[in-house]
Amino acid sequence: MKLPFAGRLLAVAVLAAASAALPFSSAQADTPQKPKVALVMKSLANEFFLTMEDGAKAYQKEHSADFDLVSNGIKDETDTANQIRIVEQMIVSKVNALVIAPADSKAMVPVIKKAVDAGITVINIDNQLDPGVLKSKNISVPFVGPDNRKGARLVGEYLAKQLKAGDEVGIIEGVSTTTNAQQRTAGFKDAMEAAQIKVVSLQSGDWEIDAGNRVASAMLSEYPNLKALLAGNDSMAVGAVSAVRAAGKAGKVQVVGYDNINAIKPMLKDGRVLATADQFAAKQAVFGIETALKILKGEKVDSGTNGVIETPVELVTQ
């Protein structure tokens, strides 16, 4: 039934009043929605990244009115091709910000450039993208994370106090093409050189338990006088602990790690692992998300020295 003109006018007035009473976002169809932030991590088989994801999800739950979160990870630490595909999917789905822990410091840069060119705010966490490659692509991506070299040096210095000059040690490095693996190795070496301890072997354990175990076993076999194994993360340290036990050298070969994951805590307590470094996994993604949201709001972000926003790292011995 058609309303008479006066009735139609009254209906329009009522609707207009109702619209005015609604929150602005409901009343205005063209109001931008809350930003969508994509968190792209490395291997979700690594407890460190599960803790990182849990921290990000908890933060989003507390700030659900401020942003939406999409989180993704890859099946293992070296699955760079899949991480590239995930970033491409995030570009297609038009996320507003991308917070990424890159599987490879150099190989990920071209797809990161695609994201930047698409107008996405990109924040780098955990493993720093190669500054030289970023420069060659004419892009700048802030890195929010700890000083890995400093963290590893703290662990190495603590280990050095249990050893003596001339002792032999081996370093189990993460994925060798990643900046954080290189930085942690450099920190371990700094501490060993200062204490005149010999690094007789350096091999990659790909950040993973099984690979760490294989590398540790090979080192223990090749260098029977080895006094310690310095692992670039706790997953590889867990593998090294098993190798030390299998070689019958428990208590004779020290093991140190990096990350302070839950799996390492009982080993710190009973002495199977001497020390690790805590870089606060649950907060790392949150630091990155907070930085991204500030940039999206147009707020000024202090990007520190060389685009690095440094976060805490601490020595853990028990």
Buried (B, 14 or more C-beta within 10 A) or exposed (E): EEEEEEEEEEEEEEEEEEEEEEEEEEEEEEEEEBBBBBBBBBBBBBBBBBBBBBBBBEBBEEBEEBBBBBBBBBEBBBBBEBBBBBBEBBBEEEBBBBBBBBBBBBBBBEBBBBBBEBEBBBBBBBBBBBBEBBEEBEBEBBBBBBBBBBBBBBBBBBBBEEBEEEBBBBBBBBBEBBBBBBBBBEBBBBBBEEBEBBBBBBBBBBBBBBBBBBBBBBBBEEBEEBBBBBBBBBBBBBBBBBBBEEBEBEEEBBBBBBBBBEBBBEBBEEEBBBBBBBBBBBBBBBBBBBBBBBBBEEEEBEBEEEBBBBBEBEBBEE
